[in-house]
Amino acid sequence: MSGCGRMLAPAGARIAGAGACVAVALLVAACGGTEGGIDAVFADLDRSGSPGASVSVIRDGEIIHSRGYGYAQIEHGVPVTPHTVFHVASVSKQFTAMAVTMLAAEGALSLDDPVRAHLDFVPEFAHPVTVRQMIHHTSGIRDQWQLLGISGWRLDDVITTEQILRLMSRQRELNFVPGSEYLYSNMGYTLLAQTAQEVSGMAFAEFTASRIFRPLGMERTHFHDDHEHMVPNRAYSYRPFPTDEDSGEDGSGEETDTGYTKSVLSYANAGATSLFTTADDLARWLDNFRDERVGGSRVMEMMKTRGILNGGDTIPYAHGLGIGEHRGLQTIGHGGADAGFRAQVNWYPEADVGVVVLTNVANGNPGGRARQVAEVVLAGAFPEEAPEEEEDQPASPADSTSFPTPDPATLGGYAGSYYSPELDALYHLEATEDGLVARHIRHGDIALEPSARDEFVTDRWFMREVRFERAPDGAVTEMRVGGGRVRNLLFVKLAVPLPR
């Protein structure tokens, strides 16, 4: 690593203290100006055999830094360049929101329309869900990835839009009353893309290309809704090997001699994710917050409008965008994470500066790196000093209290086959000498650890919490599964257990 790289704190660490601005100024000078200072942020990736990153910085409409670091395809020796195309995961959401917001501004729909007014396959829930609530993640609609995980899917499966919509059509309950809470839902954004498609009469990928990407000169950007579509200059995604989670959430991963393993992504759905783009193209999009070339002032102001809950509280989430701040400067941005891809885009409206960091490795930390890039580019412009580093506090002793394992008779009462009508999924529960185990044809055995009476937890990301419900006579009749972005998903205990 170069001397400049050693001078900079590790990616994501804070440059702290009253002399923070001086420290950044010295760093920039030592590294040969702004360009050298930015290069230092990515010094750890700028080496042979490493996944990489692409960074673009735009100021007052001019791209002032654009460079790739590391490798887009390690196994083929293909370096990252400013033209490398990345999957940017949830950074996609602002473009989905933009499409719907433009249509609303044109009078083609109202953001307060019930989603069923445009998508008749969406179930008629007890409380109607509106387009605006989906935009702000206050709809209560369950998250598609967690539903798929509970169903038995792996996240490296080919997952199409049609399969997600069929899953949505079977849902009968929401996580909560719409508008009462904020809880991130990828399913809501898949439905927003479908709403834009139905209202516009155009395929979603074509609508966004013709109305957003082409007018902004985003020539290397598209919504990737076909996993067989070949994309020149695309990056592959990776994760470090070995790690504590070698197999990841989806169970994929194969050891290599490079220190990294391939993290496969085969999505064929768009709206919540699947934007393929470059750092420079995203910088051009960020500059639209300055010149409002696409959408105009009305649409761009709507895009920055944060959600309001039923009780009157304002949430930090706007239209596919998080509204925050960095050392006293407002930020408008979003991050993304799928497989090994990690992305962050931040716009600083008071400085007319945009920062884009795209990486193809799971520990790439684009959020931390983007803030460090901003520290270099905006040195001296922040109205607040960086916060002091917090001293390490002694770790609190872990809470070793655990709920006792139920007796064999109680465990036996949970055993049986459980079916979810909403997922068309089946789990077989068995009482073993080691406790309660849920068995699934794809997920294998899942140990259920007791946490309270009739309540259990697991170590699976898609199935953190399990709760059993009983009939008046005390017999177990239902299992509710959730945790995270899915709550209380119903599994009915079958009268006769099915063979495993």
C-alpha positions in Angstrom: 0.0 0.0 0.0 1.3 3.5 -0.8 2.2 6.0 1.8 -1.0 7.9 0.9 -3.0 4.8 1.5 -1.4 4.3 4.9 -2.1 7.9 5.9 -5.8 7.5 5.3 -8.0 5.8 7.9 -9.4 2.4 6.9 -12.4 2.7 4.6 -15.4 3.7 6.7 -13.5 4.9 9.7 -14.0 8.5 10.8 -11.4 11.3 10.4 -12.0 12.7 13.9 -11.0 15.6 16.2 -10.7 19.4 16.0 -7.9 19.0 13.5 -10.0 16.9 11.0 -10.0 19.5 8.3 -6.3 20.0 8.7 -5.7 16.3 8.5 -7.7 16.0 5.3 -5.8 19.0 3.8 -2.5 17.4 4.6 -3.7 14.1 3.2 -4.7 15.7 -0.1 -1.4 17.5 -0.3 0.6 14.4 0.5 -1.2 12.4 -2.1 -0.9 14.8 -4.9 -4.1 16.8 -4.7 -7.7 15.6 -4.8 -7.1 12.8 -7.3 -4.3 11.3 -5.1 -6.5 11.7 -2.0 -9.3 9.8 -3.6 -6.9 7.1 -4.9 -5.8 6.6 -1.4 -9.3 5.7 -0.3 -9.2 2.7 -2.7 -5.5 1.7 -2.2 -6.4 -1.6 -0.6 -8.4 -2.7 -3.7 -5.9 -1.3 -6.3 -3.9 -4.5 -6.6 -3.6 -7.7 -8.6 -6.2 -10.4 -7.9 -8.5 -8.2 -5.9 -12.1 -7.3 -6.6 -12.5 -3.7 -7.2 -14.4 -0.5 -7.2 -15.5 2.3 -9.6 -15.8 5.8 -8.3 -17.1 9.0 -9.9 -17.3 12.5 -8.5 -19.4 15.2 -10.2 -19.3 18.9 -9.2 -21.4 21.7 -10.8 -22.2 19.3 -13.7 -18.6 18.3 -14.4 -17.2 14.8 -13.6 -14.0 15.7 -11.8 -12.8 12.2 -10.9 -13.6 8.9 -12.7 -11.5 5.8 -12.1 -11.6 2.1 -11.6 -9.6 0.1 -9.1 -9.0 -3.7 -8.9 -10.7 -6.3 -11.0 -14.2 -6.6 -12.5 -13.6 -10.3 -13.3 -10.8 -11.8 -11.3 -10.7 -15.1 -13.1 -10.3 -13.4 -16.5 -8.0 -10.6 -15.4 -10.4 -7.9 -16.4 -9.8 -4.6 -14.6 -12.4 -2.2 -13.4 -12.6 0.9 -15.6 -15.0 3.9 -15.6 -17.0 1.9 -18.2 -17.4 -1.2 -16.1 -21.1 -2.1 -15.6 -22.2 -3.0 -12.1 -25.4 -4.4 -10.6 -26.3 -1.7 -8.0 -29.0 -3.5 -6.0 -31.3 -1.1 -4.1 -29.8 2.0 -5.7 -32.3 1.0 -8.3 -35.2 2.1 -6.2 -34.8 5.8 -6.8 -35.3 5.2 -10.6 -38.4 3.1 -9.9 -39.8 5.9 -7.7 -38.8 8.5 -10.3 -40.8 6.6 -13.0 -44.0 6.5 -10.8 -43.5 10.1 -9.6 -43.2 11.4 -13.2 -46.4 9.6 -14.1 -48.1 11.1 -11.1 -47.0 14.6 -12.0 -48.4 14.1 -15.5 -51.8 13.0 -14.0 -51.6 9.4 -15.2 -52.1 8.2 -11.6 -52.3 9.6 -8.1 -49.8 8.6 -5.4 -52.8 8.1 -3.2 -54.4 5.5 -5.5 -54.9 2.1 -4.0 -52.4 -0.2 -5.7 -55.3 -2.5 -6.7 -56.6 0.3 -8.9 -53.6 -0.5 -11.2 -52.7 -4.1 -10.3 -55.7 -6.3 -9.9 -53.7 -9.3 -8.8 -52.8 -7.6 -5.6 -55.1 -9.1 -2.9 -57.8 -7.1 -1.3 -56.4 -6.6 2.2 -58.4 -5.5 5.2 -56.6 -2.1 4.9 -55.9 -0.8 1.3 -52.3 -0.1 0.4 -51.6 3.0 -1.6 -48.8 3.8 -4.2 -47.4 6.4 -1.8 -47.1 4.0 1.0 -45.2 1.6 -1.2 -42.8 4.4 -2.2 -42.1 5.2 1.5 -41.9 1.6 2.8 -44.9 2.2 5.0 -47.3 -0.2 3.2 -46.9 -3.2 5.5 -46.4 -5.4 2.4 -44.0 -8.3 3.3 -40.5 -8.4 1.7 -40.1 -10.6 -1.3 -36.6 -11.9 -0.6 -37.6 -13.1 2.9 -40.8 -14.6 1.6 -38.8 -16.5 -1.1 -36.3 -17.6 1.5 -39.0 -19.0 3.8 -40.6 -20.7 0.7 -37.4 -22.6 0.1 -35.7 -20.4 -2.6 -32.0 -19.6 -2.5 -31.0 -16.1 -3.5 -28.7 -17.3 -6.2 -31.7 -19.0 -7.9 -33.0 -17.5 -11.1 -35.9 -15.3 -9.7 -38.2 -13.8 -12.2 -40.7 -10.9 -11.9 -43.5 -13.3 -12.8 -42.6 -15.6 -9.9 -42.5 -12.7 -7.4 -45.9 -11.5 -8.6 -47.4 -14.9 -8.2 -46.1 -15.0 -4.7 -47.6 -11.5 -4.0 -51.0 -12.7 -5.4 -51.2 -15.4 -2.7 -50.6 -13.1 0.3 -53.5 -12.7 2.7 -52.0 -10.6 5.5 -49.8 -7.5 5.9 -47.0 -6.9 8.4 -49.0 -4.0 9.9 -51.7 -1.4 9.2 -50.5 0.6 6.2 -49.0 4.0 7.2 -48.6 3.0 10.8 -44.9 2.0 10.6 -41.8 2.2 8.4 -40.4 -1.2 7.4 -38.3 -1.7 4.2 -40.1 -3.8 1.6 -38.5 -4.9 -1.7 -41.9 -6.3 -2.8 -43.4 -2.8 -2.7 -40.8 -1.6 -5.3 -41.4 -4.6 -7.6 -45.1 -3.6 -7.5 -44.2 0.1 -8.2 -42.3 -1.0 -11.3 -45.4 -3.0 -12.4 -47.6 0.0 -11.7 -45.4 2.2 -13.9 -45.6 -0.4 -16.6 -49.4 -0.8 -16.5 -50.0 3.0 -16.4 -47.5 3.9 -19.1 -48.4 1.0 -21.4 -44.6 0.4 -21.9 -42.3 -2.3 -20.6 -40.7 -0.9 -17.4 -37.2 -1.3 -18.8 -38.1 0.7 -21.9 -40.0 3.4 -20.0 -37.1 4.1 -17.8 -34.7 4.0 -20.7 -36.7 6.4 -22.8 -37.8 8.8 -20.1 -34.8 8.9 -17.7 -31.6 7.2 -18.9 -31.4 8.4 -22.5 -32.3 12.0 -21.8 -29.6 12.1 -19.1 -27.0 10.5 -21.3 -26.8 7.3 -19.2 -25.8 5.2 -22.2 -24.6 2.2 -20.3 -27.6 1.9 -18.0 -30.6 -0.5 -18.1 -32.9 -2.5 -15.9 -31.7 -6.0 -16.2 -34.9 -8.2 -16.2 -33.5 -11.1 -18.2 -30.7 -13.1 -16.6 -29.6 -14.4 -20.0 -29.0 -10.9 -21.4 -25.3 -10.6 -22.1 -23.8 -7.3 -20.9 -20.4 -6.1 -22.2 -17.9 -4.9 -19.6 -19.9 -6.2 -16.7 -18.5 -6.9 -13.3 -18.9 -10.2 -11.4 -19.4 -10.2 -7.7 -17.2 -11.8 -5.0 -17.0 -12.3 -1.2 -13.8 -12.8 0.9 -12.9 -16.4 1.6 -12.8 -17.8 4.2 -15.3 -15.9 6.2 -17.6 -16.7 9.1 -20.4 -17.0 6.6 -18.7 -18.8 3.7 -22.0 -19.9 2.2 -23.8 -16.6 2.7 -27.5 -16.1 3.0 -28.1 -18.2 -0.1 -25.8 -21.1 0.6 -23.7 -20.4 -2.5 -19.9 -20.1 -2.6 -16.9 -22.2 -3.8 -13.4 -21.9 -2.5 -10.7 -20.5 -4.8 -7.0 -19.9 -4.3 -7.4 -16.1 -4.7 -8.8 -15.3 -1.3 -12.2 -14.7 -2.8 -15.2 -16.8 -3.8 -17.7 -16.1 -6.5 -21.0 -14.7 -5.3 -23.6 -15.7 -7.9 -26.5 -13.4 -8.8 -29.1 -14.5 -11.4 -32.0 -12.1 -10.8 -34.5 -11.6 -13.6 -36.7 -9.1 -11.9 -36.6 -5.3 -11.8 -37.9 -2.4 -9.7 -36.5 -3.2 -6.2 -33.2 -4.1 -7.8 -31.4 -5.1 -11.0 -30.3 -1.7 -12.3 -27.1 -2.3 -14.4 -25.1 0.9 -14.7 -21.7 2.7 -14.3 -20.4 5.1 -11.8 -20.2 7.9 -14.4 -23.8 7.3 -15.5 -25.0 7.5 -11.8 -23.0 10.7 -11.4 -25.0 12.2 -14.3 -28.2 11.1 -12.5 -27.1 12.8 -9.3 -26.5 16.0 -11.2 -30.2 16.0 -12.1 -30.8 17.1 -8.5 -29.0 20.3 -9.5 -30.2 21.1 -13.0 -33.5 19.2 -12.9 -33.2 18.5 -16.6 -35.4 15.3 -16.4 -38.6 15.7 -14.4 -38.3 19.4 -13.8 -38.5 21.2 -10.4 -41.9 19.7 -9.4 -40.9 16.1 -9.9 -37.5 16.5 -8.3 -39.1 18.3 -5.3 -41.5 15.4 -4.9 -38.6 12.9 -5.1 -37.1 14.6 -2.0 -40.4 14.5 0.0 -40.1 12.3 3.0 -42.9 10.0 4.1 -45.3 10.8 7.0 -46.8 8.1 9.2 -50.5 8.0 10.2 -49.6 9.5 13.6 -47.8 12.5 12.0 -44.2 11.5 12.4 -41.9 12.1 9.4 -39.6 9.3 8.4 -36.1 9.9 6.8 -37.0 8.0 3.6 -38.3 9.9 0.6 -38.9 8.5 -3.0 -36.3 5.7 -3.1 -33.9 8.1 -1.3 -32.7 8.5 2.2 -32.4 12.1 3.5 -29.5 12.5 5.9 -26.5 14.6 6.7 -22.7 14.4 6.7 -20.9 16.9 9.1 -23.6 19.5 8.7 -24.2 19.1 5.0 -27.4 17.5 3.8 -27.1 14.3 1.8 -29.6 12.7 -0.5 -28.7 9.1 -1.4 -29.1 5.4 -1.2 -27.0 2.2 -0.8 -27.4 -1.2 -2.3 -26.3 -4.8 -1.5 -27.0 -8.0 -3.5 -24.7 -11.0 -3.6 -21.2 -9.5 -3.5 -22.2 -6.2 -5.1 -22.2 -3.1 -2.9 -23.1 0.4 -4.0 -23.6 3.9 -2.6 -24.7 7.2 -4.2 -24.7 10.5 -2.3 -25.7 14.0 -3.5 -24.6 17.1 -1.5 -27.1 19.7 -2.6 -25.5 22.6 -0.7 -22.2 21.9 -2.6 -23.6 20.7 -5.9 -21.4 17.6 -5.5 -22.2 14.0 -6.1 -20.2 10.9 -5.1 -20.7 7.4 -6.5 -18.9 4.3 -5.3 -19.6 0.9 -6.8 -17.8 -2.3 -5.6 -18.0 -5.9 -6.5 -17.0 -7.4 -3.2 -19.2 -8.0 -0.1 -16.9 -6.2 2.3 -16.3 -3.3 -0.1 -17.9 -0.8 2.3 -19.0 1.8 -0.4 -20.8 3.9 2.3 -17.7 4.5 4.3 -15.6 5.0 1.2 -18.1 7.5 -0.3 -17.9 9.6 2.9 -14.1 9.5 2.8 -14.2 10.6 -0.9 -16.5 13.5 0.2 -14.0 14.4 3.0 -11.3 14.8 0.3 -13.4 16.6 -2.3 -15.2 18.9 0.2 -12.2 19.5 2.5 -12.9 22.8 4.2 -16.5 23.0 3.1 -18.1 21.2 6.0 -19.8 23.5 8.6 -19.2 20.9 11.4 -16.0 19.2 12.5 -15.9 15.5 12.3 -17.0 13.9 15.6 -14.5 12.7 18.1 -13.6 9.0 18.0 -15.5 7.2 20.8 -13.2 5.4 23.2 -13.6 1.6 23.2 -15.9 0.6 26.0 -15.4 -2.7 27.9 -17.7 -5.3 26.4 -20.7 -6.1 28.4 -20.9 -9.7 29.5 -23.1 -11.7 27.2 -26.5 -12.5 28.5 -26.3 -16.3 29.0 -29.9 -16.6 30.1 -31.8 -19.0 27.9 -35.2 -20.4 28.1 -35.2 -24.0 29.2 -35.8 -26.7 26.6 -39.4 -27.9 26.8 -39.9 -31.4 28.1 -40.3 -34.2 25.6 -44.1 -34.2 25.8 -44.3 -30.5 25.0 -41.7 -30.9 22.2 -43.8 -33.8 20.8 -46.8 -31.5 20.7 -45.1 -29.2 18.2 -44.1 -32.1 15.9 -45.9 -32.5 12.7 -46.2 -31.0 9.1 -47.0 -27.3 8.7 -48.2 -25.8 5.4 -48.3 -22.1 4.3 -51.2 -21.4 1.9 -49.6 -18.0 1.1 -46.3 -19.6 0.1 -47.4 -23.1 -0.9 -44.5 -24.2 1.3 -44.2 -27.2 3.7 -42.0 -27.7 6.8 -41.8 -30.9 8.9 -41.1 -30.4 12.6 -39.6 -33.2 14.6 -38.8 -33.5 18.3 -35.3 -34.9 18.7 -33.0 -35.6 21.6 -31.3 -32.3 20.9 -34.6 -30.3 20.7 -37.0 -29.2 18.0 -35.9 -29.3 14.4 -37.7 -27.9 11.3 -36.9 -29.9 8.1 -37.3 -28.5 4.6 -36.6 -30.2 1.3 -34.2 -27.4 0.2 -33.0 -25.8 3.4 -32.3 -29.1 5.3 -32.5 -29.1 9.1 -33.1 -25.9 11.0 -32.6 -26.0 14.8 -35.3 -24.2 16.8 -34.0 -22.8 20.1 -36.6 -22.0 22.7 -36.9 -18.3 23.7 -40.2 -18.2 25.6 -43.3 -20.4 26.0 -44.3 -21.5 22.5 -41.6 -19.3 21.0 -38.3 -20.2 19.3 -35.5 -18.6 17.3 -33.2 -19.9 14.6 -29.9 -18.9 13.0 -31.4 -18.6 9.5 -31.8 -15.0 8.1 -35.2 -15.7 6.6 -36.7 -17.4 9.6 -35.5 -15.7 12.8 -38.6 -16.2 14.9 -41.1 -19.0 15.2 -44.2 -18.9 17.4 -46.8 -21.6 17.9 -50.5 -21.0 18.6 -52.9 -23.3 20.3 -56.6 -24.2 20.2 -58.7 -23.7 23.4 -58.0 -27.4 24.3 -54.2 -26.6 24.3 -53.4 -28.5 21.1 -50.9 -26.8 18.8 -52.7 -25.7 15.6 -50.5 -23.1 13.9 -47.0 -21.9 13.4 -46.2 -18.2 12.8 -42.9 -17.4 11.2 -41.1 -14.1 10.9 -38.4 -11.7 12.1 -36.9 -9.0 10.0 -39.1 -7.8 7.1 -41.8 -10.5 7.4 -44.1 -10.9 10.4 -46.5 -13.6 11.6 -46.6 -15.6 8.4 -49.1 -18.4 8.9 -48.3 -22.1 8.7 -51.2 -24.4 9.4 -50.5 -27.7 11.2 -51.9 -30.6 9.1 -54.1 -33.1 10.8 -52.1 -35.9 9.4 -48.3 -35.4 9.1 -47.0 -35.9 5.5 -44.0 -38.2 4.8 -40.7 -36.4 4.6 
